[in-house]
């Protein structure tokens, strides 16, 4: 029976992310190779057979029909779109505009979570460590934890609870408090560099990022009520437009979909964290509540999506980033790391439509190869 997308092509693989260096200071490379030992055997065997290096299998390339379909979807999008699909089992990667930098928005919370779990693995912190949040810890926009902080004049919780809220609810205050508790923005940038995650930037946290995008400088008074919205609205339109356009053109938290998908695949394969921390984070991602109309809306029965969403500010109908990144898992356990990142020209649902179309395409390709 002829499959929907035809046979799987094998050949030369997709190249690694091309030269998009993060805009942060580079840390010393802790993974540099150590000097080789100078020890040598006293004598060599008389007739030692020559050592022949095993032949390397060429990396795989994604099915041509899948690559063509993703390119068609990306080109048709009304705005800027980047798509990357990495087959965790097959080892191939399919991209459309995969090396361009896109605003991450709350997708960057994943790197904070990995930094926190890495600190757990190194014994620097425990997820059971208790922290207290006060009014000075509040941020802006979506922060469900705010009610607990204001209602009691403070709120004591654990680092594990902060991580869970940051990922599953995209709570900005929980995320920023977790970030500061494990070393601040530089610790996240150091993790990205040390683990060689590629073209992924990290800014200074939600308060600084969102203020700069709006053309403001953060004031703690913005964290309560509608103070931020009033301050933003009071700015001249020309200032807001210039700030917004500067951000989407060269996002301070920018990331390349190709690098994001590879990093998520490495997380799934257990290359970034200990087995226990890997399982804890993947389980948390599987409980994400945001983005119901994005990838999750296109899932077929038996398919699962463990992910993190990101949504930017809306300026005159244009949104500075609508994203969904994560792991798509088939009923048979096959996994696909996906990063779908967009800057739509209109907030008309086109980003959600694109994410659903990409998901249906990947599912159809997977099912076609099993016919």
C-alpha positions as CSV (number, residue, x, y, z in Angstrom):
1,X,0.0,0.0,0.0
2,X,1.5,3.3,-1.0
3,X,2.2,5.6,2.0
4,X,0.9,9.1,2.3
5,X,4.3,10.7,2.2
6,X,6.2,8.0,0.3
7,X,9.4,6.3,1.4
8,X,11.8,7.6,4.0
9,X,14.9,9.1,2.4
10,X,18.3,8.3,3.9
11,X,21.3,10.5,3.1
12,X,23.4,13.3,4.3
13,X,22.0,15.0,7.4
14,X,20.9,18.5,8.2
15,X,23.8,20.7,9.3
16,X,24.1,21.9,12.8
17,X,22.8,25.4,13.6
18,X,24.7,28.0,11.5
19,X,26.7,30.6,13.5
20,X,24.1,32.4,15.4
21,X,26.1,33.2,18.5
22,X,24.1,34.2,21.6
23,X,24.5,37.9,22.5
24,X,25.7,37.1,26.0
25,X,29.3,37.0,27.4
26,X,30.8,33.6,26.8
27,X,31.8,31.6,29.9
28,X,34.9,29.6,30.0
29,X,34.3,26.2,28.4
30,X,34.0,23.6,31.2
31,X,33.8,20.8,28.6
32,X,37.2,21.4,27.0
33,X,39.0,18.1,26.6
34,X,41.7,17.3,29.2
35,X,45.3,16.8,28.0
36,X,45.9,13.2,26.8
37,X,48.0,11.0,29.0
38,X,51.7,10.8,28.2
39,X,51.9,7.2,29.4
40,X,53.1,4.8,26.6
41,X,53.6,1.0,26.7
42,X,57.2,-0.1,27.1
43,X,57.1,-2.4,24.1
44,X,54.6,-3.0,21.3
45,X,53.4,-6.5,20.3
46,X,55.5,-7.9,17.5
47,X,52.7,-8.2,15.0
48,X,49.9,-6.0,16.3
49,X,47.1,-5.7,13.8
50,X,46.4,-2.3,12.4
51,X,43.4,-0.6,14.1
52,X,40.7,0.2,11.6
53,X,38.3,3.0,12.6
54,X,34.7,1.8,12.3
55,X,32.8,3.3,9.4
56,X,30.5,6.1,10.4
57,X,26.9,5.8,9.3
58,X,25.8,9.0,7.5
59,X,23.2,11.0,9.4
60,X,19.7,10.7,8.2
61,X,17.7,13.3,6.4
62,X,14.0,14.0,6.9
63,X,11.5,12.6,4.4
64,X,11.5,15.0,1.4
65,X,7.7,15.2,1.4
66,X,7.7,16.3,5.0
67,X,10.4,19.0,4.4
68,X,8.5,20.3,1.4
69,X,5.2,20.4,3.3
70,X,6.8,22.4,6.2
71,X,8.3,24.8,3.8
72,X,5.0,25.3,2.1
73,X,3.3,26.0,5.4
74,X,6.0,28.4,6.5
75,X,6.0,30.4,3.3
76,X,2.2,30.7,3.4
77,X,2.2,32.2,7.0
78,X,1.2,35.8,7.3
79,X,4.3,37.0,9.2
80,X,7.6,35.4,10.2
81,X,7.6,31.7,11.0
82,X,10.3,29.2,12.0
83,X,9.7,25.5,12.2
84,X,11.9,22.6,13.3
85,X,11.0,19.0,13.8
86,X,13.7,16.6,15.2
87,X,13.0,12.9,15.1
88,X,14.4,11.7,18.4
89,X,14.3,8.0,17.3
90,X,15.3,8.5,13.6
91,X,18.0,11.1,14.1
92,X,16.8,13.5,11.3
93,X,15.7,17.1,11.5
94,X,13.5,19.1,9.2
95,X,13.5,22.9,9.3
96,X,11.9,25.9,7.8
97,X,13.7,29.1,8.6
98,X,15.2,27.2,11.4
99,X,18.4,29.3,12.1
100,X,16.7,32.7,12.3
101,X,16.2,34.2,15.8
102,X,12.6,34.4,17.1
103,X,11.3,36.0,20.3
104,X,11.0,33.2,22.9
105,X,8.8,35.0,25.5
106,X,7.8,32.4,28.1
107,X,9.4,29.5,26.2
108,X,12.6,30.7,27.9
109,X,11.2,29.4,31.2
110,X,12.3,26.0,30.0
111,X,16.0,27.1,30.3
112,X,15.4,28.4,33.8
113,X,13.9,25.1,34.7
114,X,16.9,23.2,33.2
115,X,19.3,25.5,35.1
116,X,17.4,24.7,38.3
117,X,17.4,21.0,37.8
118,X,21.1,21.1,36.9
119,X,21.8,22.9,40.2
120,X,19.9,20.1,41.9
121,X,22.0,17.5,40.2
122,X,25.2,19.3,41.3
123,X,23.9,19.5,44.9
124,X,23.7,23.3,45.0
125,X,20.0,23.4,45.8
126,X,17.1,21.0,46.5
127,X,13.6,21.3,45.1
128,X,12.4,21.0,48.7
129,X,14.3,24.2,49.6
130,X,11.8,26.8,51.0
131,X,11.6,30.3,49.8
132,X,9.4,33.3,50.7
133,X,8.0,35.7,48.2
134,X,7.1,39.3,49.1
135,X,5.7,42.2,47.1
136,X,9.2,43.0,45.8
137,X,9.2,39.6,44.0
138,X,6.1,40.3,42.0
139,X,6.4,40.8,38.2
140,X,3.7,41.6,35.7
141,X,1.2,40.0,33.3
142,X,0.4,36.4,34.1
143,X,1.3,35.7,37.8
144,X,-1.3,33.6,39.6
145,X,0.9,33.4,42.6
146,X,0.3,37.1,43.2
147,X,-2.9,36.5,45.0
148,X,-1.1,34.3,47.6
149,X,1.6,36.9,48.1
150,X,-0.7,39.8,48.5
151,X,-3.3,37.9,50.5
152,X,-1.0,36.9,53.3
153,X,1.6,39.7,53.1
154,X,4.0,37.1,51.7
155,X,4.0,33.5,50.6
156,X,6.4,30.6,51.5
157,X,6.7,27.7,49.1
158,X,9.4,25.4,47.6
159,X,11.7,25.7,44.6
160,X,9.9,22.6,43.2
161,X,6.5,24.3,43.4
162,X,7.9,27.4,41.7
163,X,9.3,25.3,38.9
164,X,5.9,23.6,38.5
165,X,4.0,26.8,38.3
166,X,6.5,28.4,35.9
167,X,6.2,25.6,33.4
168,X,2.6,24.5,33.7
169,X,1.0,27.9,34.3
170,X,3.7,30.1,32.9
171,X,3.7,32.1,36.1
172,X,6.1,35.0,35.6
173,X,6.7,35.7,39.3
174,X,7.3,32.0,40.0
175,X,9.8,31.9,37.1
176,X,11.7,35.0,38.1
177,X,11.9,33.9,41.8
178,X,13.2,30.5,40.7
179,X,15.7,32.1,38.4
180,X,17.1,34.4,41.2
181,X,17.2,31.4,43.6
182,X,19.6,29.4,41.4
183,X,22.0,32.2,40.4
184,X,20.1,34.8,38.3
185,X,20.2,35.4,34.6
186,X,23.9,34.7,34.3
187,X,23.5,31.2,35.7
188,X,21.0,30.5,32.9
189,X,23.3,31.9,30.3
190,X,26.2,29.9,31.7
191,X,24.1,26.7,31.5
192,X,23.2,27.4,27.9
193,X,26.9,27.9,27.1
194,X,28.2,25.0,29.1
195,X,25.8,22.5,27.6
196,X,26.3,23.9,24.2
197,X,22.6,24.4,23.4
198,X,23.4,26.6,20.4
199,X,21.7,29.8,19.3
200,X,19.6,30.5,22.4
201,X,19.7,33.8,24.2
202,X,18.5,34.6,27.7
203,X,17.7,38.1,28.9
204,X,17.3,39.5,32.5
205,X,14.0,37.9,33.5
206,X,10.4,38.9,32.8
207,X,10.3,42.3,34.4
208,X,13.3,43.7,32.5
209,X,12.3,42.0,29.2
210,X,8.7,43.1,29.1
211,X,9.6,46.7,30.2
212,X,12.2,47.1,27.5
213,X,9.9,45.7,24.8
214,X,7.3,48.3,25.8
215,X,9.8,51.2,25.8
216,X,9.8,51.5,29.6
217,X,12.3,51.0,32.5
218,X,11.0,48.6,35.2
219,X,9.4,50.1,38.3
220,X,8.2,47.8,41.1
221,X,5.0,49.8,41.1
222,X,4.1,48.2,37.7
223,X,3.6,44.8,39.4
224,X,0.3,45.8,41.1
225,X,-3.0,46.3,39.2
226,X,-3.0,48.1,35.9
227,X,0.0,50.3,36.6
228,X,2.1,48.8,33.8
229,X,-0.6,49.1,31.3
230,X,-1.2,52.8,32.2
231,X,2.5,53.6,31.9
232,X,2.8,51.8,28.6
233,X,-0.3,53.6,27.2
234,X,1.1,57.0,28.2
235,X,4.1,56.6,26.0
236,X,4.0,58.2,22.5
237,X,3.0,55.7,19.8
238,X,6.3,56.4,18.0
239,X,8.2,55.2,21.1
240,X,6.2,52.1,21.5
241,X,6.5,51.2,17.8
242,X,10.2,51.7,17.8
243,X,10.7,49.6,20.9
244,X,8.5,46.8,19.6
245,X,10.1,46.8,16.1
246,X,13.6,46.8,17.6
247,X,12.7,43.8,19.7
248,X,11.1,41.6,17.0
249,X,14.0,42.5,14.6
250,X,16.7,41.4,17.1
251,X,15.0,39.8,20.1
252,X,16.9,40.1,23.4
253,X,15.6,36.6,24.2
254,X,15.9,35.3,20.7
255,X,16.3,31.6,19.8
256,X,16.7,29.6,16.6
257,X,14.0,26.9,16.2
258,X,16.7,24.5,15.0
259,X,18.7,24.9,18.3
260,X,15.6,24.7,20.4
261,X,14.4,21.4,18.9
262,X,17.9,19.9,19.3
263,X,18.1,21.0,22.9
264,X,14.7,19.5,23.7
265,X,15.7,16.2,22.0
266,X,18.9,16.2,24.1
267,X,16.7,16.7,27.2
268,X,14.5,13.7,26.2
269,X,17.6,11.6,25.6
270,X,19.0,12.3,29.0
271,X,22.0,14.3,27.8
272,X,21.4,17.4,29.8
273,X,20.3,16.2,33.3
274,X,20.4,13.2,35.6
275,X,17.8,10.5,34.9
276,X,15.7,11.6,37.9
277,X,15.9,15.3,37.0
278,X,15.1,14.5,33.4
279,X,12.0,12.5,34.4
280,X,10.9,15.2,36.8
281,X,11.1,18.0,34.2
282,X,9.5,15.9,31.4
283,X,6.7,15.0,33.7
284,X,6.1,18.6,34.6
285,X,6.1,19.6,30.9
286,X,3.4,17.0,30.2
287,X,1.1,18.8,32.7
288,X,1.3,22.2,30.9
289,X,-2.1,23.9,30.9
290,X,-1.4,26.8,28.4
291,X,-1.8,26.7,24.6
292,X,-4.9,24.6,24.3
293,X,-5.4,25.9,20.7
294,X,-1.8,25.4,19.6
295,X,-0.2,22.0,19.0
296,X,-2.4,20.2,21.5
297,X,-5.6,21.0,19.5
298,X,-4.3,18.9,16.6
299,X,-3.4,15.7,18.6
300,X,-5.0,12.4,17.5
301,X,-6.0,9.9,20.2
302,X,-3.0,8.3,21.8
303,X,-0.6,11.1,21.0
304,X,0.9,13.2,23.7
305,X,2.5,16.7,23.8
306,X,4.9,17.8,26.6
307,X,5.7,21.4,26.1
308,X,6.2,25.1,27.0
309,X,4.3,28.0,25.3
310,X,5.3,31.6,24.8
311,X,3.2,34.7,24.0
312,X,4.5,38.3,23.5
313,X,3.0,41.7,23.8
314,X,0.4,42.9,21.3
315,X,1.1,46.2,19.6
316,X,-1.6,47.4,17.3
317,X,-2.7,43.8,16.5
318,X,0.8,42.5,16.0
319,X,2.1,40.0,18.6
320,X,5.8,39.8,19.5
321,X,6.0,36.0,19.5
322,X,3.5,33.2,19.6
323,X,5.3,29.9,20.2
324,X,4.9,26.3,21.2
325,X,8.0,24.0,21.8
326,X,8.1,20.5,23.2
327,X,8.0,16.7,22.6
328,X,5.4,15.1,20.5
329,X,5.1,11.4,21.3
330,X,3.3,8.8,19.2
331,X,1.2,5.9,20.7
332,X,4.1,3.6,19.9
333,X,6.6,5.8,21.9
334,X,8.3,7.5,18.9
335,X,9.2,11.0,19.8
336,X,9.6,14.2,17.9
337,X,11.1,17.4,19.4
338,X,9.3,20.4,17.8
339,X,9.8,24.1,17.9
340,X,7.2,26.3,16.2
341,X,7.9,30.0,16.6
342,X,6.1,32.9,15.0
343,X,5.7,36.6,14.8
344,X,2.3,37.1,13.1
345,X,1.4,40.2,11.3
346,X,-2.1,40.0,12.8
347,X,-3.5,38.4,15.9
348,X,-6.1,36.5,14.0
349,X,-5.2,32.9,15.0
350,X,-2.8,32.2,12.1
351,X,-0.1,31.1,14.5
352,X,-2.4,28.5,16.1
353,X,-3.5,27.3,12.7
354,X,0.1,26.9,11.6
355,X,1.0,24.9,14.7
356,X,-2.0,22.6,14.2
357,X,-1.1,22.1,10.5
358,X,2.5,21.2,11.4
359,X,1.4,18.8,14.0
360,X,-1.1,17.1,11.6
361,X,1.7,16.9,9.0
362,X,4.1,15.2,11.4
363,X,1.5,12.8,12.6
364,X,0.5,11.9,9.1
365,X,4.1,11.3,8.1
366,X,4.6,9.0,11.1
367,X,1.5,7.0,10.4
368,X,2.3,6.8,6.6
369,X,5.6,5.2,7.3
370,X,3.9,2.4,9.3
371,X,1.3,1.5,6.7
